[in-house]
Amino acid sequence: MAGQMGNERVTVQNLQVIKVLPEHNLLVIKGSIPGAKGSIVIVEK
């Protein structure tokens, strides 16, 4: 079936933050994050 896919907001819960590297602006997360490489991810408490 033709058409655009993937233009929706997805919430993933219960992922573990393994390490924070502020000098490189990185969060190391255990689990899969949906989305393409280079896309924006919002992390909330």
MDTraj code that builds the backbone (N, CA, C; nanometers):
import mdtraj as md
import numpy as np

residues = "MET ALA GLY GLN MET GLY ASN GLU ARG VAL THR VAL GLN ASN LEU GLN VAL ILE LYS VAL LEU PRO GLU HIS ASN LEU LEU VAL ILE LYS GLY SER ILE PRO GLY ALA LYS GLY SER ILE VAL ILE VAL GLU LYS".split()
xyz = np.array([
    [0.0842, -0.1167, 0.0000],
    [0.0000, 0.0000, 0.0000],
    [0.0896, 0.1242, 0.0000],
    [0.0649, 0.2176, -0.0884],
    [0.1467, 0.3378, -0.0992],
    [0.1001, 0.4436, -0.0003],
    [0.1910, 0.5361, 0.0327],
    [0.1551, 0.6471, 0.1208],
    [0.2671, 0.6780, 0.2183],
    [0.2550, 0.7940, 0.2802],
    [0.3557, 0.8368, 0.3775],
    [0.3336, 0.7648, 0.5093],
    [0.4437, 0.7231, 0.5714],
    [0.4355, 0.6584, 0.7018],
    [0.5422, 0.7183, 0.7919],
    [0.5194, 0.7142, 0.9228],
    [0.6211, 0.7546, 1.0174],
    [0.6124, 0.8982, 1.0632],
    [0.5069, 0.9699, 1.0284],
    [0.4948, 1.1088, 1.0708],
    [0.4022, 1.1172, 1.1919],
    [0.4368, 1.0458, 1.2965],
    [0.3548, 1.0477, 1.4171],
    [0.4447, 1.0496, 1.5395],
    [0.3922, 1.1013, 1.6488],
    [0.4675, 1.1106, 1.7736],
    [0.4562, 0.9773, 1.8481],
    [0.5686, 0.9300, 1.8993],
    [0.5734, 0.8024, 1.9701],
    [0.6339, 0.8257, 2.1077],
    [0.5723, 0.7678, 2.2106],
    [0.6245, 0.7768, 2.3468],
    [0.6728, 0.6394, 2.3905],
    [0.7959, 0.6334, 2.4388],
    [0.8531, 0.5089, 2.4898],
    [0.8823, 0.5300, 2.6374],
    [0.8369, 0.4385, 2.7212],
    [0.8544, 0.4526, 2.8655],
    [0.9469, 0.3445, 2.9194],
    [0.9987, 0.3691, 3.0406],
    [1.0793, 0.2727, 3.1163],
    [1.2122, 0.2375, 3.0495],
    [1.2755, 0.3345, 2.9831],
    [1.4107, 0.3142, 2.9320],
    [1.5085, 0.3570, 3.0401],
    [1.6235, 0.2940, 3.0464],
    [1.7231, 0.3253, 3.1489],
    [1.8321, 0.4149, 3.0915],
    [1.8624, 0.5226, 3.1653],
    [1.9763, 0.6072, 3.1306],
    [2.0984, 0.5430, 3.1950],
    [2.1905, 0.4936, 3.1140],
    [2.3081, 0.4226, 3.1628],
    [2.4189, 0.5195, 3.2010],
    [2.4413, 0.6216, 3.1177],
    [2.5522, 0.7139, 3.1406],
    [2.5183, 0.8489, 3.0792],
    [2.5666, 0.9559, 3.1426],
    [2.5527, 1.0915, 3.0901],
    [2.6927, 1.1449, 3.0623],
    [2.7157, 1.1888, 2.9395],
    [2.8451, 1.2445, 2.8992],
    [2.8246, 1.3903, 2.8574],
    [2.8246, 1.4835, 2.9544],
    [2.7954, 1.6236, 2.9205],
    [2.8996, 1.6882, 2.8301],
    [3.0245, 1.6423, 2.8353],
    [3.1277, 1.7021, 2.7503],
    [3.1052, 1.6720, 2.6026],
    [3.0283, 1.5644, 2.5738],
    [2.9959, 1.5278, 2.4356],
    [2.8475, 1.5471, 2.4042],
    [2.7704, 1.5997, 2.5009],
    [2.6247, 1.6163, 2.4859],
    [2.5572, 1.4843, 2.4499],
    [2.5901, 1.3777, 2.5245],
    [2.5366, 1.2448, 2.4966],
    [2.4677, 1.1854, 2.6181],
    [2.3605, 1.1102, 2.5910],
    [2.2979, 1.0227, 2.6895],
    [2.3116, 0.8810, 2.6364],
    [2.3572, 0.7886, 2.7188],
    [2.3637, 0.6479, 2.6804],
    [2.2391, 0.5820, 2.7387],
    [2.1528, 0.5321, 2.6501],
    [2.0227, 0.4778, 2.6877],
    [2.0207, 0.3284, 2.6594],
    [1.9658, 0.2502, 2.7533],
    [1.9476, 0.1065, 2.7313],
    [1.8072, 0.0856, 2.6756],
    [1.8006, 0.0383, 2.5535],
    [1.6728, 0.0155, 2.4871],
    [1.6725, 0.0797, 2.3500],
    [1.5661, 0.0570, 2.2766],
    [1.5592, 0.1110, 2.1408],
    [1.4823, 0.2425, 2.1400],
    [1.5299, 0.3345, 2.0576],
    [1.4684, 0.4653, 2.0410],
    [1.4121, 0.4707, 1.8988],
    [1.2812, 0.4918, 1.8830],
    [1.2252, 0.4977, 1.7481],
    [1.2674, 0.6252, 1.6755],
    [1.2785, 0.6164, 1.5451],
    [1.3121, 0.7337, 1.4646],
    [1.4368, 0.7107, 1.3817],
    [1.4588, 0.8032, 1.2903],
    [1.5739, 0.7945, 1.2008],
    [1.6984, 0.8483, 1.2690],
    [1.8148, 0.8099, 1.2192],
    [1.9409, 0.8648, 1.2694],
    [1.9431, 1.0145, 1.2442],
    [1.9885, 1.0892, 1.3457],
    [1.9977, 1.2337, 1.3323],
    [1.8689, 1.3074, 1.3641],
    [1.7624, 1.2342, 1.3985],
    [1.6369, 1.3015, 1.4313],
    [1.6391, 1.3512, 1.5757],
    [1.5468, 1.4391, 1.6093],
    [1.5405, 1.4992, 1.7426],
    [1.4638, 1.4070, 1.8368],
    [1.5196, 1.3871, 1.9571],
    [1.4555, 1.3054, 2.0603],
    [1.4375, 1.3925, 2.1839],
    [1.3177, 1.3925, 2.2405],
    [1.2892, 1.4682, 2.3623],
    [1.2889, 1.3707, 2.4792],
    [1.3677, 1.4025, 2.5832],
    [1.3754, 1.3187, 2.7029],
    [1.3105, 1.3957, 2.8170],
    [1.2092, 1.3360, 2.8785],
    [1.1380, 1.3987, 2.9895],
    [1.1432, 1.3095, 3.1112],
    [1.1238, 1.3711, 3.2262],
    [1.1209, 1.2964, 3.3513],
    [0.9904, 1.2223, 3.3643],
])
top = md.Topology()
chain = top.add_chain()
for i, resn in enumerate(residues, 1):
    res = top.add_residue(resn, chain, resSeq=i)
    for name in ("N", "CA", "C"):
        top.add_atom(name, md.element.get_by_symbol(name[0]), res)
traj = md.Trajectory(xyz[None], top)
